[in-house]
Amino acid sequence: MSTTECLLVAVRAIHFASALALFGEIVFAHYHHDVIDIERMRIDPARLDTIARLGGNTCSTIRDRFEMATPTLADICLVPQIANARRSAIAIDAYPTLARIEAHCLAVDAFARAAPDRQPDAS
């Protein structure tokens, strides 16, 4: 697994297009040996296969662009509370938005694996 932490340094308007350029400073980088091209002493971008958020739900890799809905901090806080309500037999059927948010979040693997009913020490 490779990890990089970047610190945003500046945001500049690109004058020939209606876009912004983000400039960052790499604060920390750890790359798995598989992504390093030893002969050329560089990181092979195709092997690194980074994912960047372009805005909204649009993401990009070096090869393609795709949509990936990301749960918000509110979702992260709400889903455990919904689980607590269900465990306490509190009906939430009158709140379809809560059910929709829960279903969306539980479709994300990390949410599904963190569900209380999947934890051996939660009873």
C-alpha positions as CSV (number, residue, x, y, z in Angstrom):
1,M,0.0,0.0,0.0
2,S,1.2,3.5,-0.8
3,T,0.4,6.6,1.1
4,T,0.9,10.2,0.4
5,E,-0.1,13.2,2.5
6,C,-0.2,16.6,0.8
7,L,-0.5,20.1,2.2
8,L,-2.4,22.6,0.1
9,V,-0.1,25.5,-0.6
10,A,-1.9,27.7,-3.1
11,V,-5.0,27.9,-5.4
12,R,-4.5,29.8,-8.6
13,A,-6.9,30.6,-11.4
14,I,-5.9,29.2,-14.8
15,H,-6.4,32.2,-17.2
16,F,-7.0,30.2,-20.4
17,A,-9.8,28.1,-18.9
18,S,-12.5,28.4,-16.3
19,A,-10.6,26.2,-13.9
20,L,-8.4,26.4,-10.8
21,A,-5.0,24.8,-10.3
22,L,-4.1,23.4,-6.8
23,F,-0.5,23.5,-5.7
24,G,0.5,21.2,-2.9
25,E,3.6,20.3,-0.9
26,I,4.2,16.6,-0.2
27,V,4.5,16.3,3.6
28,F,4.8,12.6,3.8
29,A,5.2,9.8,1.2
30,H,5.5,6.1,1.6
31,Y,5.4,4.0,-1.6
32,H,5.2,0.2,-1.8
33,H,8.2,-1.2,-3.6
34,D,6.0,-2.3,-6.5
35,V,5.4,1.3,-7.6
36,I,9.0,2.3,-7.7
37,D,10.9,2.0,-11.0
38,I,14.3,1.2,-9.6
39,E,16.2,1.5,-12.9
40,R,14.8,5.0,-13.6
41,M,14.7,6.1,-9.9
42,R,11.1,7.3,-10.1
43,I,7.6,6.5,-9.1
44,D,5.7,4.8,-11.9
45,P,2.3,6.6,-12.1
46,A,0.5,3.7,-13.8
47,R,1.5,1.4,-11.0
48,L,0.7,3.9,-8.3
49,D,-2.9,4.2,-9.7
50,T,-3.9,7.2,-7.6
51,I,-7.4,8.4,-7.2
52,A,-8.2,12.2,-7.1
53,R,-11.4,13.9,-6.3
54,L,-12.2,16.4,-9.0
55,G,-15.2,18.0,-7.3
56,G,-18.6,16.7,-6.2
57,N,-18.7,13.0,-6.7
58,T,-16.4,13.0,-9.8
59,C,-13.1,11.2,-9.3
60,S,-10.3,10.4,-11.6
61,T,-7.4,7.9,-11.9
62,I,-4.6,8.2,-14.4
63,R,-6.7,6.1,-16.9
64,D,-10.3,7.1,-16.4
65,R,-12.9,9.3,-14.8
66,F,-15.8,8.0,-12.7
67,E,-18.5,8.9,-10.2
68,M,-18.1,7.8,-6.6
69,A,-20.6,9.1,-4.0
70,T,-18.8,9.7,-0.8
71,P,-20.5,9.6,2.6
72,T,-20.2,12.9,4.5
73,L,-19.2,13.4,8.1
74,A,-22.9,13.7,9.0
75,D,-23.5,10.3,7.4
76,I,-20.6,8.8,9.4
77,C,-22.2,10.1,12.6
78,L,-25.8,9.3,11.7
79,V,-25.5,5.6,10.7
80,P,-24.4,4.4,14.1
81,Q,-27.3,6.3,15.6
82,I,-29.7,4.6,13.2
83,A,-28.2,1.2,14.3
84,N,-28.8,2.2,17.9
85,A,-32.4,3.1,17.2
86,R,-33.0,-0.2,15.5
87,R,-31.3,-2.1,18.3
88,S,-33.5,-0.3,20.8
89,A,-36.7,-1.1,18.7
90,I,-37.3,2.5,17.9
91,A,-39.3,2.8,14.7
92,I,-37.8,5.0,12.1
93,D,-40.1,4.0,9.2
94,A,-41.6,7.4,9.2
95,Y,-38.2,8.8,8.1
96,P,-37.5,7.5,4.6
97,T,-34.6,9.9,4.2
98,L,-32.8,8.2,7.1
99,A,-33.4,4.8,5.5
100,R,-32.0,6.1,2.2
101,I,-28.9,7.5,3.8
102,E,-28.4,4.3,5.8
103,A,-28.7,2.2,2.6
104,H,-26.3,4.4,0.7
105,C,-23.7,4.2,3.4
106,L,-24.0,0.5,4.0
107,A,-23.3,0.0,0.3
108,V,-19.8,1.3,1.1
109,D,-17.7,-1.7,2.2
110,A,-16.1,0.1,5.1
111,F,-19.5,1.0,6.5
112,A,-20.8,-2.5,6.1
113,R,-17.7,-4.0,7.8
114,A,-18.1,-1.5,10.7
115,A,-21.7,-2.3,11.4
116,P,-22.4,-3.1,15.0
117,D,-23.9,-6.5,14.3
118,R,-20.7,-7.5,12.6
119,Q,-18.5,-6.7,15.6
120,P,-17.8,-9.7,17.9
121,D,-17.7,-7.5,21.0
122,A,-20.9,-5.5,20.4
123,S,-24.0,-7.2,21.8
